[in-house]
Amino acid sequence: MDVKVVLTSEEIKRGLKHYRRIARQDLLRADETDNPEAFRRHAEARRSVYAYLTEVAETKSPDEVALEALRAYESLPFVTGSDDLEHTEIKGRENALENFFLMIGLEPKIRREVRSRRPSAKRPAGGAEASA
């Protein structure tokens, strides 16, 4: 896959730092939401993605950071359309990666192509949660 990022590594790290701050603010205001725990888990998932991509950007080229983000995106189970509280961490990681793609100006066609290869989330028979 041919990915060309026009941002420098420093610009990517600065942008990721900004996104981490937003996720941190969301963590701090989680108690003000209807579902503080889910809100907190979503924000933490985003922060962890931004931190990971920042680490990658420390040693890799901008194009390599983008490819790593695309690999992470492709490995996420596809959970769009599931209940808002279901798969909160996956949705947080997906949101963070999509924010990153917007930041670097990734062509939507590339994101759609990778998205189409994502695995479906496995759901227990009958749609009920499995009990342990």
Buried (B, 14 or more C-beta within 10 A) or exposed (E): EEBEBEBEBEBBBBBBEEBBEBBBEBBEEBEEEEEEEBBBBBBBBBBBBBBBBBBBBEEBBBEBBBBBBBEBBBEBEBBEEBEEEBBBBBBBBBBBBBBBBEBBEBEEEBBEEBBEEBEEBEEEEEEEEEEE
